[in-house]
Amino acid sequence: MEAGKLSALREIAKSQGRRFQVVLEDAAGLYPEDRSTYKMHPDVKAAYDEVVRRFPKTLEMPSK
């Protein structure tokens, strides 16, 4: 693991009075969760919503 990330996790553990291993396990547990949920950037979402609002048929599948 990158030294900066490891150091940040150690600081989190220290500041929260938790064991480093527990913080590391928490971080590792969040990784699969984070990757399984796509999060659209707010600017992209706003543009998408605007296109759908202005041109509702744009994203419809052709019937044939």
N, C-alpha and C positions, 0 to 999 in steps of 0.2 A: 504494500500500500504506500502511496505517496506520503512522504514525511510530513508535509503540511496538513494533510487530512488526519493523519495519526495524531499529530500534535493538537489539532482542533478537538478531536474526540477526547483526548486526555484532559484538555482544559474544561470541556463540558462535564466530564466525570468529576473533576476536582471542584468545579463551581457548584455542582449539585450534590456534592457529598456522596457520590455513588462510586461503586467499583468500576474500573475501566472495562473489565470484561462484560459487565452488564450493559454498559453504554454501547460497546462494540456489538453485542448481540442484538440490541435494539436497532442499531443502524443497519445491521445485516438483515434483520427481519423486515425492515421497511423497503429494502431494495426490490424484492420481487413484487411487493404490493404496488410500488410506484411505477414499475415497468408494465404492469398489467392494465393500468388505467391510462388511456390516452387523454392528455390535457391540451386542448386547443389554446393557443395564445389568444389573449383577449382581443387584440387587433384583428387577427384572422377571423375570430368568431364574429366580431362586429361586421366585418366586410361580408362574410358569408350570410349573416342575417339580413343585411341590406340588399344583397343580390336576390335572396329568396323573397323578400318583401316586395322589391320592385319588379321582379320577373318571376312570378310564382311557377311558371311552366318550365323554367330553365333546367331544373334538375329532374323533371319527370322523365321516366323511361318511355321511349317510343312504344306505342301500343302494338306495333307490328315488328 
